[in-house]
Amino acid sequence: MEPQDNPTFGQKLKMGGQAAVALARNPKALVALVKYQREMRKQNRQSDPTS
């Protein structure tokens, strides 16, 4: 799949399933992902003066 192509629903479902399996095999990766997402949201809130 090319980076500029929009994935179809089936491709999104397959990628999501693969990600779920990878995270289930490595719970530490899930914790790291959650921490990363929280940090990104925090930075976005701080850099957005309108909200």
N, C-alpha and C positions, 0 to 999 in steps of 0.2 A: 504494500500500500504506500503510495506517495504521500509525503507530508502535507501537501496542499489539498489532497482529496478528503472529502468529508466521509467518515466511516458510515456504513449502513447500520441499521438497527442490529442486524445479526452480528456484524463485526464488533459493535460496541458490547453486545451481550457476551461474545466470546472473550473479549479483552477483560471485561469485568469478572467473568468466571475465572480466568487465569489469575487475575490479581487476587481474588478471594482465596484461591487455593494457595498461592504463594504466601499470603498473610496468615492463613491458617497453619501453615507449616512453620512459620517464624513469627511468634507473637511479639517479639521485641520490635520487629519491623512495623507492626501495627501501632505500637506505642510511639515509636519514632514518627510515624506518619501523622498521628493525631497531634503530637507536640508541634510538628512542623506546620500543620494547618492552623493551629491556634496562634502560632507566632506570626504567620502571614496575615491572618485577620487582624491581629493587634497592630501590625505595622500599617496595614491599609487604613485602619481607623485613625491612626495617628497622622498619617500623611494626607488625609482627606479633611480639609478644614470646613467643608460645607455641612458635614453631619455632626 
